[in-house]
Amino acid sequence: MSAPRYPRNMIGYGATPPKAQWPGGAKIAVQIVLNYEEGGENCLLHGDEASEAFLSEIVGAAQWPGQRHWNMESIYEYGARAGFWRLHRLMKDLPVTVYGVASALARSPDQVAAMKSAGWEIASHGLKWVEHKDMPEEDERAQIAEAVRLHTQVVGEPPRGWYTGRCSMNTVRLAAEAGMDYISDTYDDDVPYWAEIDGRDQLIIPYTLDCNDMRFATPQGFNSGDQFFAYLKDSFDALYAEGEAGAPKMMSIGLHCRLIGRPGRVVALKRFLDYAQGHQDVWFATRLQIAEHWAATHPPVKHPRPSQMARAEFVDTYGGIFEHSAWIAERAHDLELGPAHDTAGGLHNALARMFRSASDEERLGVLTAHPDLAGKLAQAKRLTAESTSEQASAGLDALTDDERAFFTELNQTYVDKFGFPFIIAVRDHNKTSILEAFQRRIDHDRDTEFAEACRQVERIAEFRLRDILPS
């Protein structure tokens, strides 16, 4: 039976995301998405079995099986007839990415022409604005292919970005299979990242559901333009401050023609745009511009992925992290490993769990596997490569005769008292502090010192992992 693997990535970039290096030294990238779905929603006229019920002024609406919902249709029509043009007048001079439902674009040729004249990017929002969660994989693959075909026919060029929105568990993989430059069906970060999908490096540009006017149409969402503006402003301020501190991020803003395009809401968007444009070092960009920048500045980098290794490779690679104790790696391989364990800290936790849960006798075996500091094995050059490097880092390979004799005496006294060698993570110390710790710890009782030695073993393992895995 193969070891369990957990596919979700709960670590991402961790505590130190890459420096985005936005053009012109921008402190923040502001990315505006205009979802164009009007004419692509559930409707009997579109061959669907029921009316639309999602994201409208009718909060809590239900589908009407076998019937057209006249009010719902007219709300969507408002987005195409009035909302779009109001937003186009406001943002025609800004870089905007349109998430265009292919069938909706085909039913709105004048709007498509206006998008193109403004220089907006038109990415794909799928073939129809419908749920995909229960769609068979082959059907969804066929819909993606048809969306690309129709989009290309209507727009004049194929989409380079993809966002389904109402997606299935297969959507991201199928969109990657279709060869998209970027995919946005995730909400898991503030900067782009690379994902390996079926052996291909796929750029992911996360989207947003919080800085999104859809919350005008959801319970406990925005009730007024003031709330929307305040939320966008606070988000911008937080991300701008992070950019000033040296960690620039991306702010995604999601808009819908039938929602923010209403007169009582669009002013809040205008207030925010004026606010953001009043700051220096702000890069307004399309998602495609962000994708091209990221691919050029932060291309995918390969590193070992312990969670994906077969047992033999895993043990061969990490079996020596705990000195001469490959059984720890063998047991760790049977844990529920995932992307979070492909970092030094993550794998260290997995290995340390196995060490901590071992019997006292097994842990004693790990302690006794360690060499004496500056002992006979070191002098005979019979240490492991890791131990040799570690002892050399503290100058223990260049002792005077008197220092070596003193270490030999301390080593013998310590082993006679505790039954295992003195262990210390020498990379935390220099020669002087090692001697001080030696003399202090030799007065401990055995239980106290056994616990301390085990902590030092874990610390040594952590250093060793940081030498070969990203932090």
MORAQUI-V728564 format. One record per run of one state. SS is the DSSP state (H for helix, E for strand, L for the rest). FROM is the first residue (numbers start at 1). TO is the last residue. If there is no record, write none. Layout:
ss = <SS/SS>
from = <FROM/FROM>
to = <TO/TO>
This chain:
ss = <L/E/L/H/L/E/L/E/L/H/L/E/L/E/L/H/L/E/L/H/L/H/L/E/L/E/L/H/L/E/L/H/L/E/L/E/L/E/L/E/H/L/H/L/E/L/H/L/E/L/H/L/H/L/H/L/H/L/E/H/L/H/L/H/L/H/L/H/L/H/L/H/L/H/L/H/L>
from = <1/5/7/23/26/28/37/41/42/44/47/50/51/65/66/70/92/96/101/102/107/109/118/121/125/129/130/137/156/161/163/171/178/182/184/193/198/200/205/212/213/218/225/245/249/257/263/278/282/285/287/298/306/309/311/319/326/333/337/339/342/344/357/360/369/376/380/385/394/401/419/426/429/431/442/446/469>
to = <4/6/22/25/27/36/40/41/43/46/49/50/64/65/69/91/95/100/101/106/108/117/120/124/128/129/136/155/160/162/170/177/181/183/192/197/199/204/211/212/217/224/244/248/256/262/277/281/284/286/297/305/308/310/318/325/332/336/338/341/343/356/359/368/375/379/384/393/400/418/425/428/430/441/445/468/471>
